[in-house]
Amino acid sequence: MNKIVSAYIFIYLISQNLCAQTPQAAPGKLVEVNGYKLHLLTKGESGPPIVMFHGAGDIGLIWNLVLPEVGKFAQAIAVDQAGEGWSEHGHAIHMWQQAYDTHTALQNAGIKGPYILVGHSLGGLLTRVYAHMFPDEVAGVVLVDATHPDVVLRIYQQGKPAWKRMRETSKGRDIPAVIRSRLTAQPKLETFQARRDFGDFLDKFSQSDQKRFQWIYNERPFSYVKGRSSYEAETMQLIYEKSEEYAFGDKPLVVISKDIWTKKEGDEAWSNETLKAESERLQRELLTLSTQSRHVIAKESGHQIHIDEPELVVEVIRQLVEELKQQH
């Protein structure tokens, strides 16, 4: 009897493991970009195109509390950058290549601009690079608790933590030129098994989306190209030094900032209160990127405003769409 029970338990565990490893199909479209494919998650087929950029460590699916609602009055598109989510690895992962790849994917998918760009966290810097590269394709911008190029972070160098401006960690390397040619050989990938404890982070998402997140982060091995750099510090240094070149001119801009700080990040060098005041100062400074800007404080939100208050982000986008209609 015990052997029979053990056999059933063994079969059950094997079946559970096989079930856990079942790949989750891409919920959006895989679009050709010069020899590799980017994943575009789309909702809505009419109205102005709203292109959403995720932050570092996130994927396009993170917008899926906002995307369906925006899709009711516009074309809503969330992009998995190369090597993220369901997108394949391409030529490079620095922001200039990301902007070019996004532009190419949108064109190849038949989604024509001008676009309203929506960028969360590090995706906010990507909106600035995109607008710099393709100024005629940008109608307006929404920054969702976006990263400022002068952001202060705790940097670990030689095993010792220190608070520094991220841009100050730049090694002075030249950011590589954008590669526009076709990828002829797939890059050699390294993998490791990541683990992410979501806690209640996914509670607002559908069961199907929760399974997708779990597969991406906890079941499918994370792949990367060894030695490939994002040049984040160099990018922040460049945009900081040439801020006017990476501004939005007279294009409408809405800066949405968080108002809740639940994570204690400070220490004797930079108290949590000092970091909060500095962050608020930098968020206000983002308003100077456009002659038509306004500030919205998300009173019920931490950094992930599009999860804490998705309805607020939707309403901001809706108002911007209406504003642009009135201007034309």
C-alpha positions as CSV (number, residue, x, y, z in Angstrom):
1,M,0.0,0.0,0.0
2,N,2.8,2.4,0.9
3,K,4.5,1.7,-2.4
4,I,1.3,2.4,-4.3
5,V,0.8,5.7,-2.3
6,S,4.4,6.6,-3.0
7,A,4.0,6.0,-6.7
8,Y,0.9,8.2,-6.8
9,I,2.8,10.9,-4.9
10,F,5.7,10.6,-7.3
11,I,3.5,10.8,-10.4
12,Y,1.6,13.8,-8.9
13,L,4.9,15.7,-8.2
14,I,6.1,15.0,-11.7
15,S,2.9,16.2,-13.2
16,Q,2.9,19.3,-11.1
17,N,6.5,20.1,-12.2
18,L,5.6,19.5,-15.9
19,C,2.6,21.8,-15.5
20,A,4.8,24.5,-13.9
21,Q,7.2,24.4,-16.8
22,T,4.5,24.7,-19.5
23,P,5.5,27.7,-21.5
24,Q,3.2,30.7,-21.4
25,A,2.5,31.9,-25.0
26,A,3.1,35.6,-25.7
27,P,-0.2,37.4,-25.0
28,G,0.6,40.0,-27.7
29,K,2.3,40.2,-31.1
30,L,5.8,39.2,-32.0
31,V,7.0,41.7,-34.5
32,E,10.1,41.4,-36.8
33,V,12.9,43.9,-36.1
34,N,15.9,43.3,-38.4
35,G,16.4,39.6,-37.7
36,Y,14.8,39.3,-34.2
37,K,11.4,39.9,-32.8
38,L,10.0,42.3,-30.2
39,H,6.8,41.6,-28.3
40,L,4.1,44.2,-28.5
41,L,1.1,43.9,-26.1
42,T,-1.8,45.8,-27.7
43,K,-5.3,46.8,-26.9
44,G,-7.7,48.9,-29.0
45,E,-7.6,49.5,-32.8
46,S,-8.6,53.1,-33.2
47,G,-7.6,56.5,-31.9
48,P,-4.1,57.8,-31.2
49,P,-1.3,55.3,-30.4
50,I,-0.2,55.3,-26.8
51,V,3.2,53.6,-26.4
52,M,4.2,52.4,-22.9
53,F,7.7,51.8,-21.7
54,H,8.3,49.6,-18.6
55,G,11.0,50.2,-16.0
56,A,14.1,48.2,-15.2
57,G,13.4,44.6,-14.3
58,D,9.8,44.8,-15.5
59,I,8.1,43.7,-18.7
60,G,5.3,45.1,-20.8
61,L,2.7,43.0,-19.0
62,I,3.2,45.3,-16.0
63,W,0.9,47.8,-17.9
64,N,-2.0,45.4,-18.1
65,L,-4.1,47.2,-15.5
66,V,-3.9,50.4,-17.7
67,L,-3.7,49.0,-21.2
68,P,-7.2,47.6,-21.6
69,E,-8.8,50.8,-20.3
70,V,-6.7,53.0,-22.6
71,G,-7.6,50.6,-25.4
72,K,-11.2,51.7,-25.1
73,F,-10.4,55.2,-26.5
74,A,-7.0,54.8,-28.1
75,Q,-4.5,52.3,-29.5
76,A,-2.5,51.1,-26.4
77,I,0.8,49.4,-26.9
78,A,3.2,48.1,-24.2
79,V,6.7,47.1,-25.4
80,D,8.9,44.3,-24.1
81,Q,12.4,45.6,-24.8
82,A,14.9,43.2,-26.4
83,G,15.7,40.3,-24.1
84,E,12.8,41.1,-21.8
85,G,9.5,39.3,-21.4
86,W,8.7,37.5,-24.7
87,S,11.0,39.6,-26.9
88,E,14.1,38.0,-28.4
89,H,17.6,39.3,-27.8
90,G,18.8,41.7,-30.5
91,H,21.9,43.7,-31.3
92,A,22.2,45.6,-27.9
93,I,20.3,46.7,-24.8
94,H,21.3,50.4,-24.4
95,M,18.5,53.0,-24.7
96,W,19.4,54.2,-28.2
97,Q,19.1,50.7,-29.5
98,Q,15.9,50.2,-27.6
99,A,14.4,53.4,-29.0
100,Y,15.4,52.4,-32.6
101,D,14.1,48.8,-32.1
102,T,10.8,50.1,-30.7
103,H,10.4,52.6,-33.6
104,T,11.1,49.8,-36.1
105,A,8.7,47.4,-34.4
106,L,5.9,50.0,-34.4
107,Q,6.5,50.8,-38.1
108,N,6.6,47.1,-39.1
109,A,3.4,46.5,-37.1
110,G,1.6,49.2,-39.0
111,I,1.3,51.5,-36.0
112,K,2.0,55.0,-37.2
113,G,2.7,58.0,-35.1
114,P,2.8,60.6,-33.8
115,Y,2.7,58.7,-30.4
116,I,2.0,59.6,-26.8
117,L,4.9,58.1,-24.9
118,V,4.3,56.8,-21.4
119,G,7.4,55.9,-19.4
120,H,7.6,54.4,-15.9
121,S,10.8,54.6,-13.9
122,L,13.8,54.0,-16.2
123,G,11.3,53.9,-19.0
124,G,11.0,57.7,-18.5
125,L,14.6,58.2,-19.6
126,L,13.8,56.0,-22.7
127,T,11.0,58.4,-23.6
128,R,13.6,61.2,-23.7
129,V,16.0,59.2,-25.9
130,Y,13.1,58.3,-28.2
131,A,11.9,61.9,-28.5
132,H,15.5,63.0,-29.2
133,M,15.9,60.4,-32.0
134,F,12.4,60.7,-33.5
135,P,11.0,64.2,-32.5
136,D,8.4,64.3,-35.2
137,E,6.9,61.0,-34.0
138,V,6.1,62.3,-30.5
139,A,2.9,64.2,-29.7
140,G,3.0,64.2,-26.0
141,V,4.6,62.4,-22.9
142,V,3.5,61.0,-19.6
143,L,6.2,60.3,-17.0
144,V,5.1,57.9,-14.3
145,D,7.4,58.3,-11.3
146,A,10.2,58.5,-13.9
147,T,13.9,58.4,-13.3
148,H,15.7,61.7,-13.3
149,P,19.3,61.5,-14.7
150,D,20.6,63.0,-11.5
151,V,19.0,60.3,-9.3
152,V,20.7,59.3,-6.1
153,L,21.1,55.5,-5.5
154,R,22.9,53.3,-3.1
155,I,25.7,51.9,-5.1
156,Y,27.8,48.9,-4.0
157,Q,31.4,49.4,-5.0
158,Q,34.1,46.9,-3.7
159,G,31.6,45.5,-1.3
160,K,30.9,48.8,0.5
161,P,27.6,50.6,0.0
162,A,27.6,54.4,-0.7
163,W,25.1,56.9,-1.8
164,K,26.0,58.3,-5.2
165,R,24.5,60.0,-8.2
166,M,24.0,57.1,-10.6
167,R,25.5,59.1,-13.4
168,E,28.7,59.6,-11.3
169,T,29.4,55.8,-11.6
170,S,29.9,56.3,-15.4
171,K,33.2,54.8,-16.6
172,G,33.3,57.3,-19.4
173,R,32.7,54.8,-22.1
174,D,31.3,55.8,-25.4
175,I,27.7,54.6,-25.9
176,P,27.8,52.3,-29.0
177,A,26.2,53.5,-32.2
178,V,22.8,52.1,-33.1
179,I,23.0,49.0,-35.3
180,R,20.4,49.2,-38.1
181,S,21.6,46.2,-40.1
182,R,20.0,42.8,-39.9
183,L,21.1,40.4,-37.2
184,T,22.8,37.6,-39.0
185,A,23.8,35.3,-36.1
186,Q,21.9,34.9,-32.8
187,P,23.9,36.0,-29.8
188,K,25.2,33.3,-27.4
189,L,23.1,33.3,-24.3
190,E,23.9,32.6,-20.7
191,T,21.1,31.6,-18.3
192,F,20.3,31.4,-14.6
193,Q,17.2,30.6,-12.6
194,A,15.8,33.8,-11.2
195,R,13.4,33.8,-8.2
196,R,11.1,36.7,-7.5
197,D,8.8,36.8,-4.4
198,F,5.8,38.8,-5.7
199,G,3.9,38.8,-2.4
200,D,0.6,40.7,-3.0
201,F,2.2,42.6,-5.9
202,L,0.1,40.7,-8.5
203,D,-3.2,40.6,-6.7
204,K,-5.0,43.1,-9.0
205,F,-4.0,41.2,-12.1
206,S,-6.1,38.4,-13.7
207,Q,-5.3,34.8,-13.0
208,S,-3.9,34.3,-16.5
209,D,-1.6,37.3,-16.1
210,Q,-0.4,36.1,-12.8
211,K,0.6,32.8,-14.4
212,R,2.4,34.7,-17.1
213,F,4.4,36.7,-14.5
214,Q,5.2,33.5,-12.6
215,W,6.5,31.8,-15.7
216,I,8.6,34.7,-16.8
217,Y,10.2,35.3,-13.5
218,N,10.2,32.0,-11.6
219,E,9.9,29.2,-14.0
220,R,11.6,30.1,-17.3
221,P,15.4,30.6,-16.8
222,F,16.5,34.2,-17.3
223,S,18.7,34.6,-20.4
224,Y,21.2,37.3,-21.1
225,V,24.2,38.0,-23.3
226,K,27.4,37.8,-21.3
227,G,29.3,41.1,-21.2
228,R,26.6,43.1,-22.8
229,S,26.1,46.5,-21.0
230,S,23.1,48.8,-20.8
231,Y,25.4,51.9,-20.3
232,E,22.8,53.3,-17.9
233,A,25.3,55.5,-16.0
234,E,26.8,56.9,-19.2
235,T,23.3,57.5,-20.5
236,M,22.3,59.4,-17.4
237,Q,25.5,61.5,-17.5
238,L,24.9,62.4,-21.2
239,I,21.3,63.3,-20.7
240,Y,22.1,65.3,-17.5
241,E,24.8,67.3,-19.3
242,K,22.7,67.9,-22.4
243,S,19.3,68.2,-20.8
244,E,17.9,70.7,-23.2
245,E,18.7,68.4,-26.2
246,Y,16.7,65.6,-24.4
247,A,13.7,67.8,-23.5
248,F,10.3,67.8,-25.1
249,G,10.0,71.4,-26.3
250,D,6.4,72.5,-26.5
251,K,5.0,69.0,-26.5
252,P,2.5,68.4,-23.7
253,L,4.0,66.7,-20.7
254,V,2.4,65.3,-17.6
255,V,4.6,64.2,-14.7
256,I,2.9,61.8,-12.3
257,S,4.8,61.3,-9.0
258,K,4.3,59.0,-6.1
259,D,3.3,60.2,-2.6
260,I,3.8,57.1,-0.5
261,W,7.2,55.9,0.8
262,T,6.8,52.5,2.5
263,K,10.4,51.3,2.1
264,K,13.0,52.7,4.4
265,E,16.0,53.3,2.3
266,G,18.1,55.8,4.2
267,D,20.9,55.6,6.7
268,E,23.1,58.0,8.6
269,A,24.5,59.4,5.3
270,W,21.1,60.0,3.5
271,S,18.1,59.7,5.8
272,N,14.8,58.5,4.3
273,E,13.4,62.0,4.7
274,T,16.4,63.5,2.8
275,L,16.0,61.0,0.0
276,K,12.2,61.7,-0.2
277,A,12.8,65.5,-0.4
278,E,15.5,64.9,-3.1
279,S,13.2,62.7,-5.1
280,E,10.4,65.2,-4.9
281,R,12.8,68.0,-6.0
282,L,13.9,65.9,-9.1
283,Q,10.3,65.1,-10.0
284,R,9.4,68.8,-10.0
285,E,12.5,69.5,-12.1
286,L,11.2,67.1,-14.8
287,L,8.4,69.7,-15.4
288,T,11.0,72.0,-17.0
289,L,11.3,69.5,-19.9
290,S,8.3,71.1,-21.6
291,T,6.7,74.5,-21.9
292,Q,3.4,72.7,-21.5
293,S,3.7,70.6,-18.4
294,R,1.7,69.8,-15.4
295,H,2.2,67.8,-12.2
296,V,-0.1,65.1,-10.8
297,I,0.6,63.6,-7.3
298,A,-0.6,60.0,-6.9
299,K,-1.8,60.3,-3.3
300,E,-2.4,56.5,-2.9
301,S,0.7,55.3,-4.7
302,G,4.2,54.1,-4.2
303,H,6.7,53.8,-7.1
304,Q,4.4,51.5,-9.1
305,I,1.7,54.0,-9.7
306,H,0.2,52.1,-12.7
307,I,-0.5,49.2,-10.3
308,D,-1.5,51.2,-7.2
309,E,-3.7,53.7,-9.1
310,P,-4.2,52.5,-12.6
311,E,-7.4,54.5,-13.0
312,L,-5.4,57.7,-12.3
313,V,-2.9,56.9,-15.1
314,V,-5.7,56.0,-17.5
315,E,-7.4,59.4,-16.7
316,V,-4.2,61.3,-17.3
317,I,-3.8,59.7,-20.6
318,R,-7.4,60.3,-21.5
319,Q,-7.1,64.0,-20.7
320,L,-3.9,64.3,-22.7
321,V,-5.6,62.7,-25.7
322,E,-8.5,65.2,-25.5
323,E,-6.0,68.1,-25.1
324,L,-4.2,67.1,-28.2
325,K,-7.5,66.8,-30.1
326,Q,-8.4,70.3,-29.2
327,Q,-5.0,71.6,-30.3
328,H,-5.7,70.2,-33.8
